[in-house]
Amino acid sequence: MPVFHVFLNGKKVSTAGVGDVGVFSAHVTWVRRKGGDTSAKRPDRVEEELTLYVGGLVTPKEEHVHWLDKVLQVGDEVSIRVGEDGQTDRPRRRRRRDHAKELRSQKRYVRDMAKKFGWKIQVR
């Protein structure tokens, strides 16, 4: 089974993997939001994030696993070595899928999109 050995500024911060069946990822993300897209929703507001995330899904258990969500600074060095040793760190968080919550979210999305496009939903 593959694993990711994740390093930040030369120091190992996580070893992640999900076993025989699943998905996991490690990535760096930068985002800048302005005005109405910020948490404050103020026109003069600007928010910026730079983060390192490591997480995944253990498919047979339908369990989301999360190893790392770290705020980065400009100048940080992130490296990932792909290994096959099978030893992983214990995830910091585990969360089972909530099918009822997912269904509510999907229905809300459909209602929001229908409203956006001026459509009417008919339930049979």
N, C-alpha and C positions, 0 to 999 in steps of 0.2 A: 504494500500500500504506500502511495506517495505521502510525504509530509512536507510542510514548508517550515524551514528554520528562518525566522525573521529577526533581523538585526537592525538596531537603531544606533547610529553613531558608533559602530563597532561593537556594541554590546548586544548579546542575544536577549530578545525580549519575549519570544514566543516560539513554540514548536506546535504546529497545528496539523490536524488530519482527522478524517471522519470514518475510517475503516474501509470495508470492501465496497459499500454502496452509498453514494451521497455526493455532495458538492461542497467545496470550500474555496475561499478566495482570500487574497491579501492585496490591498490596494491603497494608494495614496490619492486623496481627493482634495481639490481646492475649489471653493465656491465663494463668490461675492454676490450679495443681494443688495438691492437699493429700493428705497421707498416702500411701496405697498407690498413688496415681496419679503420684507424683513419681519421679524417677530413683533416689532412695535408698530408696524404698518404706518409709519410716519414718512412723509415725503422727503425729509432731510436726513433720514437714517440710512447708514451703510453698515452692513455686517459682512465679515469675512471669516472663513474657516479653512484650515489646512489640517487634515487628519490622516492618520494611518489606521486602517480597519483590517481585522482578521476575524473571519467567521465562516459559518457554513450551515449545512443541513444534513443530519444523519437520516437518510431516506427511510430505512425500515422502521425507525422509531417515530418518524415525523417530528423530529426534535431539532430546533434551531440551536446552534452552539455558537458561542462568542468568546474569543480569546482576548481581543485587544481593540480598543477604540481610543487612540492616543492623539492628543493635540500636538502638532508639529510646529516648528519654527523655521523660517527661511534659513538655509544653511545646514539643516539636519540631513544626514545621509541614511537612507533606507536601503537595505539589501535583503534579498530572499535567496536562500539556497534550497533547491529541491532535493530532498533525500528520499530514501526508501527504507529507513530503519524501523518504521512503524511506531516508535516511541513518541508520544505526544504529551504536551502539558494538559492538565485538567482545564477544561473551559471555565472561564470566570462566571459565565451564565449559561443556563440551559432553559429552553422554553418549548413546551409542546405546542404543536399547532392547535389552534382553537377554530374548528370548522364553523361553529355558529357565529363567531366574531367575523370570520372571513366572509361568510354569506351576507351578514349585515353590511359589511363594508362594500361588497360588490353591489348590493341593492342600492345603497346610498350613492355610489358612483353612477349607476345607471340613471337614477332620478336626477342627479346633478347634470349629467350630460343631456338628458331629455329637456330639462329646463333651459340649458344653455342654447340648444338648437331649436327651441320652441316646439318640441314634440310633445304629444300626449301619450301617456302609457295606459294601455288597456289590459286589464288582468282578466283572464278567462276563468 
